[in-house]
Amino acid sequence: MRLSFILCCSLFLLSCTTTAVKLPIESTTSIVEKELFPDGHSLTPAGVSVSVGSLPLGMSLSSDQKNILVVNSGLGDQTLSIINVQKKKVVQSLSIRKSWMGSVWGPYGDYFFVTAGNDNKVYRYGFSSDSAWFLNSIILGKPAPEENISPAGLVINSEGSTIYAASKMANTLFKLNAYDNTIEHTVRFTTPLYTCILDEARRLVYVSEWGAGKVTVVQADSLTKLLEIPVGINPSAMTMNPRHTHLCVTNSGENTVSVINLSTLTVDETITVSLKQNALIGSTPNALAFYSDSVLVVALADNNAVAIVDVRTVGKSRIRGFIPTGWYPTAVVIADSQMIVANGKGEVSFANPDYRGSTELLKGTVSFIPFPNEEQLNMYTSQVFENNPSTRNRNFSDWANDNPIPKSDHVVSPIKYVFYIVKELRSYDQVFGDVAQGDGEDSLVMYGKSITPNHHLLAEEFVLLDNFYANGQVTVDGIQYAMSGYSNDYVSKTWPTLYARRGGEYDYEREGMATSAGGYVWDAAQKKGLRVRNYGLFIDEVASSRGEIIPMASGLAKITSPIYRGWDLYYYDTLRATMWMKEFSNYEQGDSLPQLSIIRLPNDNTAGESRKHRSRASYLADNDRAVGKIVERISNSKYWKESAIFVLETSANGGADHKDAQRTVGLVISPYVKRAVIDHTHYTTTSMLNTIERILGVPFMTQHDAGAMPMYRLFQAQPDLKPYHSKPISNSINEFAQ
């Protein structure tokens, strides 16, 4: 159901007009100009880089160290990029129907293998003189959706006769005969696998169980499982040290690398690789390589950096420093005495004024970084700290002590009730481009004042945010940021496959692989003893369409409204608002209103131009009316004087914007919010979450909500209790697409 709408929306991708978003941020000395990305980070990538394809996930080095194969597994056209190391140049780009990360060169560099994603194959290519060509396939099963296998990481033996391939959907390790292209053995697991490493001397294969927090040791010949080694959360990439005495594993769901002793098959050490030793989760270590026997390089995807780790003495490893990379580093190899890093999202953010532009969302890059001396590494480390919001030096000198947003844990906010309204897909220009006072482009307006009068009036009466960005690029990762402050490794790497119609399943709104180790805001609030109510989030969609409400996360089991429907575009947001108001009235009578209400209003997603559904304008008008009625009801209640309402879009993926593809619509409404002002401060999804957490006194969950810019500048010490009166809509909410 929902998948069909995702696939429809994925046809309208973002154009690639480059912009640099310049805006003021806080400094320890003064307000300075700094380029910020939509998520609030800055990028200052080291070394020199070359452009490759969309979302490079895998990268492998030929045995002679002369060529690198990059597997681009993103939303747009998927490709293989072959880079000549000496030339630092892409010498060939090949189209591939489907791919997902896995690649390996043959022992003599005259051929390589690539996993073919949900086509459930392993492709073989010949290679000579900077040129590759397709040879044949090893078939693992029928293409999806008949069979769900999706091979991921793979490894080949030194003779080139045997390949081991891990799959992330069939949860299976395959042993393949590379001479006759057949399957020799398989062994099943219970959760998704990420990759595998062959230890020929010991005749063992080590398998990282992405979904199980362990590395399983398998006998190489028969694929008999021998031992499970507990490691950290979401183990992903692995590498052996040059002496083959230890195996290092990135735990992408936490900030650590596990070091496994290959003699005892136990964990000798767990190395914290985050920017700070006591950091919350969110660094996302997801790739690693040994620069030498004593130096380990670890890619930190969500810190946009690599960590340089001194591992000379196991058990006493230490971080020597960090080097800034491009956006979301996903792979690292060492060649020609330099670090070579794949940057999954490239090095620039994009505007999308044309909307129907490039078929690629973001362009990846590969950086060549000479290993720095101690002085250079110290400079790099300082730059990484400044680039990341969680470690950046900031002085909030304008944050008054009487501001209703607490600056410290021991301050209690006068706001007692938070309403968190979650919507979908709209860009700033699409809705607010017609607001003359803001930084908008009126030629890009699709749902202006006549269709969304309440959005406009709320921005006019309270505050207009014209520099507000979604952390996520689509609903899938956007809703994770909105609810947990983090899109984990699994979510960030798999949604492009789903959105591009290359297979997969929508498992992002249920407990499982998509769940951040830090939990969700409803978990944090309940742990603190607060009352929470969920309206429509993480609900079984098929059951919801029948009116049966089944929450898909254990933390929602007792707090989900049984009368409020989840995702269902045949249902009206105005009806959802009516159901919410019914419960609100009951709470008002009993004086038992939850301190946190999470309210999903999904219909501004629209159903595109489907004739089975209402028109886009009708969906937006319905959504606008629902928002207006909810705000009106709260502002005319006894709870208004202690309330704050936060409204956001999970992403801006549904519309054009002249400034940035992730700039979106955000609203904050409260008696404590300043009236009739414009705030140009750079805010994000996680800024909103940070502010909610501060109001409720709930601990931050990840580096990203903890480090986000708080929205205190919107608030004032003295409340203005004037209520809001919603505006009627001029557009019909029952108009069907033609």
N, C-alpha and C positions, 0 to 999 in steps of 0.2 A: 504493500500500500504506500507507505511513506517513501520507499525506494523509488517507486515510479515517479514521484514528484521530484526527488533528488535528481534523477536522471534527466528529467525535463529541464530543470534549472541548470544542469551542468552544460547544456548546449550553449548557454549564454555566458561566455567567459570574458575575462578582463583583458583590456588592451594594455599595451606595454609602453605607454608614454611615460618617460622617466621624470620624476620630480624629486626634489630634496625638500623635506619638511623642516623648515627653520622656525624655531620658536624659543621663547625664553624658558630656561629652567633655573632652579635655585643653585647657587654656588655658595661656598663658604665665605666668599668675599663680596660678591656682587651678582647681579643678574647678568648672565652671559648668553651669547648666541651659541647654540649647539644643534647639530642635526640629530633629530630623533626619528626613530622608526615608529610605525604604528603602535607597537607594543611598549614603547617608552625606552627601549634600548638605543644605544648609539653603536655605529659600526666604524671601526678603523682597521680594516684587515691588513695584516702584515704580508710582506712578500709581493710577488707579482701573480696575477691570475689570468686564466683563460676561460672563456665562456664555453659551457657544454649545454646539455639539454635540460629538460624540466625535472627537478627533484632527483639529482644524482644520489642514489642510495648505496650502490656498491662500487667498489674500485679494487682492481687487482693488478699486480705488477708482474710482468713477464720474468722468467727465470734469469735472463741476461740483463734485467733492470733497464732495458732500453725503451720499453713501451708500457703504457698504463691503459687498461680497459675500464671505462666508466659506464655503469649501467644507469640510465636515466629513466626513472619509474614514476614520473609525475602525471599531472592531470592532462597535459596536452599530448602532442605526438611523442611517443616514446622512442628513444634512440639509444644506440651504443656509440660512445665517443672513444676514439683511439688517439691517445696523446703520445707524441714522441718526447721522451723525458729531456733529451739534450736540447731539442729545439723549443721546448716549452710551447708546443703548438698542437692543436687538434689536426691530425693528418687525415682522418676519415671519420665520417658520421654515417651510421647505418640505421635505417628504420627497423623497428621491431614491433610486432603486433602487441605483445604483452611482455612485461618483465617485472621482476621484483627482486632487486638487490643482488642475487647470487651470480658470481662469475669466478672462473678459475682458468689459468693458462695451463696448457700441456707442459710437460717437463722440458721440452726443447724450444718452446716459444713459437712453434709453427702452427698451432691451433689453440683454440680456447672454447670453453663451454659457458653458456648463460642459461639461467633458469627462466622459463617462459611463463611465469605467473599462472593465471587461471586457465591457460591453454593446457596446463598439466604436462609439460614437456621440458626436456633439457636440450637446448640447441647446441650444435657443434659448428664452429666456423674455422675455416682455414685462414692462415695469415702468412704474409711474406711481403717484404719491402714496403712497409707502412700501409698495407692494404689487406683487408679481410673480406671473406666471402662465405656465404652460407653453404654448409655441407649436408647435414642431415639432423635428425632428431632422435632422442630417446624418449619414447612415449611412456608416461607414468600412469595414464588413465584417460578416460574420455574427457573432453573439454567441459569446463563449467557451463551450465549448471548441472549437467548430468552427474559429474563427480566433482567434489570440492577437495582439491589436493593442495595446490598453490605452493610449489617448491620455492624455497628461500635460499639459505646459505648452502654452499657445497664445497667439497674438497676432493683432490685427486691424489692418487699415490705417485711415487717417484717414477714408476715405470709407465704411467699413463694408461694403465689397464683397468683401473677401478675408480669409480666415483662414488662418493657418499653424498647424498642430498637430503637436507632436512625440509620438512614441509610445515607450513603454518596453519593449514586448514584441515588436512587429514591427520595431523599430529603424528606423522610417520617419518622414520628414517629409512631411506632407500639405499641399498647397495646395488650399483649399476655396473654392468660390464661395458666398458667403453670401446671394446673391440667389435662386439656384435650388437651393441645398442639394446641390451636386454636388462630386465630386472632380475638380479640374482637372489636377493633376500630383502625382506622388510621387517620392521619391528614397530609396533604401535606404542604411542604414549597417550596420556590423558589430556594434555594441554598443548597449545601451539608451540612449535619449535622455531628457533631463530637461525642457528647455524650449527656447524660441526667442525671438529678439528681431528685430523688423523695423526696418531702417534705410531709411526711404523715400527720403531724400535721395540715398543712394548705390545704391538699388534692390538691397539686399542683405538676407539673413536670416542671423543668427548662431545656430548650434545648439550647445548644450552636450551633448557626448557623455558622459553620466554614467559609462559604463563604459570610456572610452577615454583620458581625460586630455587632451582637446583640445576646442577650439571650431572648428567647421567653418564656413567662409564659403560661402554658397550664393547663386546669382543668383536674385533674387526672382521673376522672371517664369517662367523655364524650370525652376527648381530644379536648375540645373547646379552641381555642386560646383566651387568655384574654388580654395580654399586651406584647409589645416589649420593651426591655430595651437596648438602645444603649450602646455598650461597645467599645473595641478596635478592631484592625484588626485581623481577623482570630481567634476568640475565640475558645478555644479547651477544655482543661480539666477544671473541676469544682469540688469544694468541699465546704461543709458547715462547719462552725466553730463548736466546741463541744456544744455550747449553742444554736445553730441553729438560731442565730440572723442575721448572714451575710452569703452570698454566695460569694466565691472567684473564679474568672475566669481568666485563663491564656490567654492573647492575643498574640498568637504565631507569628503573623505578625509584632508585634512591641515589645518593651521591657517592657511591663507592665502587671500588674494584676489589674483587676477591682474588687472592693469590693462593693457588692450590699446589701443594707439594705432590709431585708426580711419583715419588717413591712411596709415600704413605697414603696418598689419595685423600688427604685432609686439607682443610684451609689453614695455611700458615699465618695469613695476615689479611685483614680487611683495611684497605687504604681509603681514607676519605679524600675525595678529589674536588670537592666544592671550593668556591672562592674563600669561604670561611669555614673553619673546622666545625663550628656549631650551627651551620646553615640549615635552614629548612630544606625539604626536598625541592627539586626543580632544576638541578644542573644538567640532568639527563646525559650521563656518560654513555656513549653508544658505539664507540670505535676506539681502537688502540693499536699501537705498534711499538716495537722496541727500536729505539734509535741506536742503542748499543746494549751490551749485557747489563749495564748499570743505569740506563736511562729509558724510562717508559713514557711514551707520549699518549695522552688520553684526550679524545675529542669530547667536549662538553657542549652538546647541541644547544641547550637553552641558555647557556652563558656566552655563546658565540666566541668560544675560546678553546685552546688546547692547554691541558695541564702538563707540565714537565715534572716528572716524578723521579727522584733518586731512589733506585731500588737495589743499591749495592748490598745492603744488609737486610735480608728478609726479616720482617718483624720490626724494623726500624726505618722503614721507608718514609720519605718526607717530600713535600712539595717544594720544588726549587723556584717555581714561578709559573706564570701563565702568558700565553701569546694570543693576541686578538686574531680572530679569523673572520670569515664572512658570516652570513646569516644561516644558522642552523647547520653546523658541520656534522657530517654523517659518516665519513670514512677518512682513514689516514694510512698512508704507506710511507716508507722511507726509501729514498733512492738518490744516488749521486750526492750523498752527504747532506741531504735536505729533507725537510718534512713536506709531504704533498698531501693537501687536505681538500676534500670535496665539501663544498658549501651547498647544502640542499636547496636553499632559497636565494642563493646568489649574494649580491652586495648592494642592491638598490631596491627601494620601494617604488611602487608604480601608481600613477593616476590612471583612470580609465574613462576619459571624457567621451570616447566613442562607443564604449561598452562592447559592441560586436567587433572586436579587434582580433588580436592574436589568439591562437588556440592554446597558448600556454599562459598559465597564471604567473609563474615566476621562472626566471632563467637561472639555472645553477652555474656555479663556477668551480674551478679547481685552482687552488693557490699553491705556489712554490715558495717555501719559506726556509731560508738558510738558518741553520741552527745558531742561535745568538750566543754571544759571550755573556758573562755575568752582568755587566753594566747594561747591555741591551735588554737582557731578560728582565732586569729590574724596571726598566722603562716600559717595557711591554706590560708587565704586571700592573703597574700603576694605571696604564691606559685601560686594561681590562676592568679594573675596579671602577674607573670613571665611566666606562661604557654601560655597566650593569646597574640598573636602578637599586638593586638590593645592597650594593656596596658603594654607590656614588655618594660623595660628600654633599650634603644639602643642609642649608640653614633656613628653616621656615620662620624667618623673622617676623612675618606678618600674621602668624598664627597666634591669635590672642588667647589668653588663658580662659576667658569666658566664652570662647567659641563652643557651640554645642557639639562639635566633633572633638572628642577627647584626643589630646596630644599624647597622653601617657596612660598606662594601664590603670592607675589609681584614681583617675578622674571619671565621674559618672555623668553620662549625657542626660539632658532633660528630655531627650527623645526616647520614648519607651517602646514604640511600635513601628516596625518597618514593614513596608509592603514592597515587594520586589517583583515588578512586572516584566516578564520576559517575552520578547517578540522576535520576529525573524526577517533578516535579509535586506533591509532597506538602507540605502546610502543617504548621506546627508543631503547632497544636491537633489536627489530624487524627491525629497519631501520639503526640505527647508531652503532649497536654492532660490526660492522666490522671496526670502526674507532679506530686505535690502540692507539691514544693519549687520548681517552676518557675512562671512566669507563664502558666498554661494554663487552659483552660476545658474541663472534662471532658465537658460536654454535647455538645461538637463532635468528640469522639474517634470515629473510624471504624476505626482500625487500632491499637488499644491493645496493652497488654502481652501479651495472649494470642496476638495475631497477629504482633507484632514483638518477641519477647522479647529478641533480640540487640541491636536498637537500644536498647531500654530498659536492658539490662544494661551495654552499652558506655557509655551516658550516665551510668549509676549508678557504674560502676567508675572511669571517667575524668572527663569533664567534661560537664555539661549546659549547652548554649548556648540560652538562651531569648530571646535578642535578636539572632538571626541572620537575615539577609534575603537573598533573591535579588535581584541587580541587575536581572535580566530579569523580564519579566512573563509570558512563556510559554517553552516549551522553545527556540524558534527564537532569540530574543535572549539567553536565559539561557545557552545552550551557547556562544555567542560570548563572553559575558563570562567564562565559566569557562575558556575556552581562550586568549582573546586579550586579555582585560581591556577589551573594547570591543564594543558593538553599533553598527556603522557606519550611516551615513545610509540606505543601501539596505535593510538589515535592519529598522531601526526603523520605516521608512515603508511597507514592503510586507507585513510579516507580518499586520497586521490584515485586509488584503484576503483573504489566503489563509485565515485562520482563520474569517472570516465567510462563507465559501463564495461569495465574489464573484469567483472566478477566480484565476489565478496558478499558479505551480508551486513545489514544494519544492526550491529550489536552494541552500539555506542550509548544507548540509553537504558542500560541494564547493568546490574552488578557483574563484573567480570574483568576482562582484559582492559577495558577502557577506564576502569575505576582507578583514580589516583590513590597512591598510598597515603596521602594526607586526608582522604575522605572528602565529604561534601559539606557545604555550609550548614545543611540541616543536621548533619551529624554533630558538627561542632557546637551548634546552638543547643541541641538536646543534651549533649554532654555537660554543658554549663547549667542545665536545669531549666532552660527556657522552653516555653510553649511554642510549637511550630506547626504550621498548617501548609500542606502542599495541595495546590490546585493545578493538576494537569501535567506535572513534570514526571518523566520516567514511568509512563503508563503503558501497559500492553495495548497497542493500537488496534489490533483486531477486536479484542474484547471491548475496548472503549467504543468502537463503532456500534456495538450492540447495547451500549449503555452500561456495561459491566466494567467497573474500575478495579484494575489489578496493578498495583505498584510493582516495579521491576528492581527495586533496591530495598534491602532489608531495613535500612534506616527510615524508609518511607511507609513501612507497613502499618504503623499505628497513627500516622499523622496525615494521611491522604484523604481528601474529601471524597466520599462515595457518590456524590451527585454531580461532580465536575468532570467533564470529559477531557481527555488528553487530545493528542494529535488526531484530527478528523476534519478535513476541509469541507465535508458536507454539512458540518455543524457550524452554527453561527457564534461568533465571539460575543455578540450581544446576549445570546442565550447563556453563554458561560458567565457573563457579568451578572445576569439575573440569578444564576445558581450561587455565585459568590455572595451576592447581596443577601440572599436568603440566609446563608450561614452567618454573615456579618451581623444581621439583625438579631439572630439568636445569641451570638456572643455579646452583643451590646446589652441585651436584656439580662444576661447572666453575669455580665462584667468579667468575662473570661477570655477576652480577645488574645490570641497568640501574639507573642512579641515579634515573631517573624512569620509573615505570610508570603509564600512564593506563588505567583499567579502567572500561568502561561496563557498568552493570547496569540495563537499561531497564525491567524488568518491573513496577516499581511505578507505571509509567504506567497500567497495566491496560488492558483493552479495553472498559471500561464494562460494560454489561449484555448484550453480544453473546453469544448462545447458542452461537456457534461457538467461543467462547473460555472460558477458566477464569473463575471468579468473581473479583471484585475482591480478596476476602480471600485467595484462593488465590495470586493474583499477588503480593500483599504478603508472604505467608508464604514464598513461593519466594525473593523478593528478600531478605528478612530472613535466611533461612538461608544464602544465598550470601555476604552481607556477613559473617556470623558465621564461616563456614568460612574465608574469606580472611584475616580478622584472626587467627583461631586458628592458621592455618598459618604466618603471618609471625611471630607472637609465640612460636612454638615452634621457630623456626629460628635458625641462627647469625647471621642478619642483624638480629634483633630489637633488639639493643643499639644499633644505629645507624639505626633506621628510624622513620619517621613516616607515619601513614595519615590521609588527609583524605577525608571523605565529605560530599558535598553533593547537593542537588537542584538541577536547572537552574532550576526555578521552583516557586512554590507554587500554581500555577494550578488544581490538581486538588482543592483542599479549602478548607474554611472556616477562618477564624481570627478570634478576637475582637479582636485588636490591630491587625493590618495584613494586607492581602491578599498581601503579598510576604514575610511572615515564614515561615520554612521550617525544615527539619531540617538540622542540620549536626553532624558528629562529627569529633573529632580524637583520635587514638589513638597513643600512643608511650610508651616507657619514660620519656621526658622530660616527658610531660604530667602535670600534677598529678592526684592521685587523689581521687575522690569529692568534687568541688567543683562549684559553680554559678558560671558567669561571666555576668554581666548586661551586659557591654560590648556596644555596638552593633557587630556585625560584618556583613560582606557577602560575597557571592561573591568580589569582588575582594580582600577581606581575606585570604581563603584563598589566592588566587593570589599575593598579595603575600608571604605567609609562605613559600609554596613557593619562590618566586623567591629570597628571602633565604637559605633553607636551601641551595639549590643554587648560589648565587652567580651567578644569571642576571640580566641587566639587566631592568629594568622595560620594558614594551612600550608603555604608554599612560599618560596622566595618571591614569586611573582605578585601575589596579593600583598605580601609584606612590604615589598619595595615599590609598589605602585604609588603614584602621586595621589595623596588624599584630597578629597574634594571640599576641604574646609573653607576655601575661598568663596564658595557659594552661600555660606551660612552666616547668620547674624545672631547676636546674643539675645536680642529682644524679639519675641515672636509677633507676627502680624496675623491675627486670627481671622482675617477676612476669608470667607469660604469661596470655593470655586463653583461657578455655575456653568454647566456644560452647554455647548452649542449644538443646535440641531444640524444634521448633515443635509446638504442639498442633493447629493447623489443617492440613488436608490441602492440599498444593500441587497436587492433581489434581481439586479440586472444580470442576465446571463451572457457569456461570451458569444459572439456572432460567428 
